[in-house]
Amino acid sequence: MSHSCGLHAVKKPGDGMYEGILIKESLSSDVILDEVSVNKVELWNAGGVPKYWTAIFFTASRLDFPVHISRMIKGGKEEGEVWFVDFKAGNRKYVVLKDQVFHYEIGNSIDKEQVRAECKKLGIAEEQMNWPE
């Protein structure tokens, strides 16, 4: 039996291969929410625009999830906003922007810095690149 609301809407962590945090306001389409398992939801006062962000802690098992979600993230420099989602699968960290997928092996500081440099070129602020590993 599948539930989409109430106590059964939130699933246990570890149900998927990818695990991370997604900001709902970063999505150009809510369709992706039907394709992830939601583990927890928090409301963050980000103090910007929008003022509040909905943080969705998720797992996903779709093999092409990084490329798939890259098509559903808002923004780009030309649109005046740059959003990203970060998540991991095993020992691999993914940072995904609109139509861009970057990844590196967790613990590899050289590759991590290359990903950070690419994100900076695309408009991600330095203080936003403190993603957990």
N, C-alpha and C positions, 0 to 999 in steps of 0.2 A: 504494500500500500504506500502511495506517495502523498506527502502532505506539503502544502505550499504556504501555510500560515500557522500561527500559534506556536505552541511549544515544540512542535515537530519540524519547524522550518529551519532551525539551527542544528547543524550536524556536527559530529565529533571531528576534531582535527585528525589528519592523517588518512582521510578517505580518498585522497587523490595524489597524483604524482607531483603536481605543482602546488606550492603553498605560499601565500603572501597577503598583502593588504592592497585593496583597491579603493580609490576614492570615487564614490558614485558620481559626483559632479564632473569627473573627468571623462565620462562616457558620452559618446555621440549617440549611442543606442543602448537601451536597457536589455537587449536580447541576451547579452553575455551573462546576465544574472540568472538566466534559466539554465546555463551551462556550467555553473560552478556550485560547489557545496559551501553554503555560508556557515561559518563556525561561530562568528561573533559580529555584532554591529555596534559601533560607537559613534557618537556625535561629537565632533571636534570644533571648538571655536578657533578658527584659523585667523580671524581678525582682518581678513582681506575681502576679496570678491570672488566667490560668495563668502559671506561671513562664516557660515557653518559648513563643514564638510562631513559627509557620511562615510565613515571608514568601515569597509567590509573586509573582514578577515575570512579568507576563502581557501579552498583546495579545489583543484581541477585535474581531471585525468585525460582530457582530450590531447592526443599526441601533438597536434599542431597548435596548441593553445597559444604559445608566444606570438606566432604570426597572426592567428585569428584575432586575438585581442588588440594587436597593433592596428587593425582596421577599424576598431571601435573606440579608440582613444581620441579625444578632441584635440584640436590645435595644431600648432605649427607657428613659427615666427610670423608668417604672412597673415595668420588669423589673429595675431596679437596675444595669444596665450599658448603656453607650452605645458602640457600635462604628461605625466609618466606613471607607470605602475611598475613596482618591483616585486619579485617573487623568487623562490628558489625551487630547485628540483635536485634532490640529493646534495652533491657538493658543488652544484652549478648555480650561480646567481644570474638572474635575468633582469634587465632594465629595458622597458619597452615604452617607446614613444609612438606617436602617429606614424605608421608605416615604417618604423625602425625597430629592430630587435638587436640588443647588445647582450652579451653574456661573457662570463669569465668563471674560472674555477675559484671557488672560495679559498682564500689564503694566498692567491697569486696577486701580489700587490702591483706588479708591473701591468698586468692585463686590466686590473681594476682601475688604475690611473688612466689607461688608454680609454676605457669606457667613460670615466668621469670627464676626460678632455673632450670626447665626442659630444657628451650631454651638454657640456658648457657651450660648445660651438652652436648647438641647437637651441640654446636659450634657457637651460636649466640653471637656476641660481646655485651658487656654491653651498649655501646653507641648506638647500634641499637635497643635497647629495650625501646625506648621512644615513643611507638605507642600512637596515640591519642585515647581518649575514647569519 
